[in-house]
Amino acid sequence: MPIDTNQKSTDLRTEEMIINMGPQHPSTHGVLRLEVTTDGEVVMDVRPFIGYLHRCFEKHSEKVGYTGVIPYTDRMDYLAAMNNNHGYVMTVEKLLGLEIPERAEYIRVIIAELGRISSHLVAFGTYANDLGAVTPLVWGFRDREYILDIFEMCCGARLTCNYYRIGGLSGDLTPEMLTKIREFLDYFEPKLKDYDRLLSYNKIFIERTAGVGVIPLEMAVNYGITGPPLRASGMKWDLRKDEPYSIYDRFEFNIPTGKGLKGEVGDCWDRYMVRMWEMAESVKIIRQCLAQIPEGEYISPKTPKMIKPPKGEVYVRVENPRGELGYYLVSDGKPNLYRLKVRSPCFTNLAIVPAISRGVMLADLVAIVGSLDIVLGEIDR
Amino acid sequence: MDLEAIAGKLNARFPEVVKSVETAHAGDPFLVIDPGRILDVAKFLRDDPEMSFEWLMCLSGVDYPPESIAVVYNLYSQTHGRRLTLKALLDRNDPRIFSVESVWRMADWHERECYDMFGVVFDGHPDLRRILLPFDWEGHPLRKDYVYPESYRGVTNKP
């Protein structure tokens, strides 16, 4: 029956509608399904469904030996594979009580910070893409290529690097690679201003993100939010500074926090902007590393051939680009680990989406999910 | 305040809630607590000014056949810069414990994951469903005696 357009609006029957956003929706950054209850354009409720990418990481890791787990960690947060490696090898080293050579620590920090920049560049590009701007995506991926080239020189792989080893690294950084990293920093630093000119202070972008999806600080702590979303909510908290691991206590850098410059503290724009500021801080750290890096071994000669930590358990956390990545490792003294639980930052951060999305417009939901910068590979493990 | 002191405070407040203080192994020491009192202990640890464990860093299950399944709580106090690990040992045939979701909302999804992987039932959890596996999956894969299914919805793993 054709719709009678003369009918009064009060006579029309209205009801809430349930829409599936995903699992194959471009703005879900993978395969996430959000079951959205809508009233017109307004979101009444959101129920996230995850698990489409579940690959039984924790079960596999009980079978493959301690060294064999490293490549699996690459495949969790595949945009920051190096940072995942770093957390895992530190966990095993802590249980072994293994000391790492100075040079290896410096290389680890350089590579982890490059990983952070490359991950934030993807966050920058894809977030803009979610909101309808295509150029930042191209720019972000263009500059990330240079970092992936450096990774390829280090270890032969671009995405799932498998570069870190228990006791050090799989290879040394040659002088040519260090030069290449220096060249990249010189190229990259001015680009940060370009990104700001292109997107950060763009009026349309600010309209879409400022004041949207505000996470109050108390709520963030209760939900266990970490990483850029926590800092955007105003807490100056970064494990590299507040619980320094590796050799991060030797470097000067700031922790950017959200200040509500365009809207409220803890809105989508703050979460986006904290990442942009963090990239500049990572550049600072890498420059200091390059200036101080000593000669020496790249893997500890004391590393046992057979990795067999003593009976015990340990929880180690590191600052991943997306938040606090924790490994809870239980060893029973055998060559295979007994239990490995990954406290995934994205998994924990995503759980807040229903709480901050009630009553927003459907288009804002895309902005909120994008601003949390989730990687489904890590959520589903 | 060290681990012994925290155990002492807990025992003073809730008699015999701490069953043992484990420090003999490598890595982090932990407290084994009475699972029946977990909610009281959690509230006390978060709200008491001397404790103030605002953060639940991680919640995991560990299977120890044949007797028990453990639920492990890794806590962090930002105020005092201090960590605490609690372990509650549950009966493996009927693992049940009270949910701490009302204390730390972070536990919501992690408890669902623990239920999914180990079959631990968290009483009082508002929405205890499977989270990573399909809803009609049978069994809890991270248990040590888990038997892999040969097929799921007509898809077999035999060549």
Contacts between the chains, C-beta under 8 A, distances in Angstrom:
chain1	res1	chain2	res2	distance
A	50	B	131	6.5
A	50	B	132	6.7
A	51	B	130	7.9
A	51	B	131	6.4
A	51	B	132	4.1
A	51	B	133	6.2
A	51	B	134	7.4
A	54	B	132	4.6
A	54	B	133	6.7
A	56	B	141	6.7
A	58	B	117	7.5
A	58	B	142	6.2
A	59	B	141	5.7
A	59	B	142	6.1
A	94	B	27	6.8
A	95	B	26	5.6
A	95	B	27	5.4
A	97	B	26	7.5
A	221	B	54	5.5
A	221	B	55	6.7
A	222	B	104	6.3
A	222	B	105	4.8
A	222	B	106	7.0
A	223	B	105	4.8
A	223	B	106	5.5
A	224	B	55	6.7
A	224	B	56	6.2
A	224	B	57	7.6
A	224	B	104	6.8
A	224	B	105	7.5
A	224	B	106	3.0
A	237	B	78	7.5
A	309	B	26	6.7
A	310	B	25	7.4
A	310	B	26	4.4
A	311	B	25	5.3
A	311	B	26	6.6
A	312	B	25	3.9
A	312	B	26	3.1
A	312	B	27	3.9
A	312	B	28	8.0
A	313	B	25	6.9
A	313	B	27	5.1
A	313	B	28	6.3
A	313	B	30	7.4
A	313	B	85	8.0
A	314	B	26	7.5
A	314	B	27	3.5
A	314	B	28	5.3
A	315	B	28	6.0
A	315	B	57	6.9
A	315	B	58	6.1
A	315	B	74	4.8
A	315	B	83	7.7
A	315	B	85	6.9
A	317	B	57	6.6
A	324	B	57	7.2
A	326	B	57	5.9
A	326	B	58	5.0
A	326	B	74	7.4
A	328	B	58	5.4
A	328	B	60	5.0
A	328	B	72	6.8
A	328	B	74	6.6
A	329	B	27	7.9
A	330	B	62	5.7
A	331	B	26	7.5
A	331	B	27	7.9
A	338	B	62	7.6
A	339	B	60	7.4
A	339	B	62	4.9
A	339	B	63	7.5
A	339	B	142	7.8
A	341	B	58	6.7
A	341	B	60	3.8
A	341	B	61	7.8
A	343	B	57	6.5
A	343	B	58	4.1
A	343	B	74	7.9
A	343	B	110	8.0
A	347	B	109	6.4
A	347	B	113	8.0
A	348	B	106	6.0
A	348	B	109	7.1
A	348	B	110	7.6
A	351	B	105	7.7
A	351	B	106	7.5
A	351	B	108	5.9
A	351	B	109	4.6
A	380	B	132	6.1
A	381	B	132	7.5
